[in-house]
Amino acid sequence: MVFFDRSGDSGSESLVVGRQWWLFPAITIPLTILVFTIWVSWQRHRKLVDEQRLGISLDLTDNVEALPVLEKSPQQGHP
């Protein structure tokens, strides 16, 4: 990838940004987002497959009914 050009037109060298510098961020940013999205989706898919294979659920809201309910008893002797 050549993003910088050495220009030696008038005897002194200078560093000049290439005309197509925009290609690098235009390609790498969407590709990075795509790869990250695919990775997160794959991780979620594998978690669901593993849960189904093991017959467990790691979602804490599934077993709310099974939790004991602690009721606050009135304290005797206090108005």
C-alpha positions in Angstrom: 0.0 0.0 0.0 1.5 3.3 -1.0 -0.2 6.1 0.8 2.8 8.4 0.9 4.8 9.6 -2.1 8.3 11.1 -2.1 8.2 14.2 -4.2 11.5 15.7 -5.4 10.2 18.1 -8.0 12.3 21.2 -7.2 15.4 19.6 -5.8 14.0 19.2 -2.2 12.3 16.1 -1.1 8.9 16.2 0.6 6.4 13.7 1.8 3.0 13.8 0.0 -0.1 11.9 0.7 -1.2 9.7 -2.2 -4.4 10.4 -4.1 -6.1 7.2 -3.1 -5.4 7.4 0.7 -9.2 7.2 1.3 -9.2 3.6 0.1 -7.6 2.3 3.3 -10.2 3.6 5.8 -13.0 3.0 3.3 -12.2 -0.7 3.1 -10.8 -1.5 6.5 -13.5 0.1 8.7 -16.4 -1.8 7.1 -14.5 -5.0 7.0 -13.6 -4.7 10.7 -17.2 -4.1 11.6 -18.3 -7.1 9.5 -15.7 -9.4 11.1 -16.6 -8.3 14.6 -20.4 -8.8 13.9 -19.8 -12.3 12.5 -17.6 -13.2 15.5 -20.2 -12.0 18.0 -23.0 -13.8 16.1 -20.9 -17.0 16.1 -20.2 -16.8 19.8 -23.9 -16.4 20.6 -24.8 -19.3 18.3 -22.2 -21.6 19.9 -23.5 -20.6 23.4 -27.1 -21.6 22.4 -25.9 -24.9 20.8 -23.9 -25.8 23.9 -26.8 -24.9 26.2 -29.2 -27.1 24.1 -26.7 -30.0 24.0 -26.2 -29.9 27.7 -29.8 -29.3 28.5 -29.2 -26.2 30.6 -30.3 -22.7 30.5 -28.0 -19.9 31.6 -30.7 -17.3 31.5 -31.4 -16.3 35.1 -35.0 -15.1 34.3 -36.1 -18.7 33.4 -36.0 -20.0 36.9 -37.6 -17.0 38.7 -40.6 -19.1 39.8 -38.4 -21.7 41.4 -36.7 -19.2 43.8 -38.0 -19.1 47.3 -39.8 -15.9 48.3 -38.6 -14.4 51.5 -41.4 -12.5 53.2 -40.7 -9.9 55.7 -42.3 -10.8 59.0 -43.7 -8.1 61.2 -41.4 -7.4 64.1 -43.1 -7.9 67.4 -42.8 -5.3 70.1 -42.3 -2.4 67.7 -45.2 -0.1 66.9 
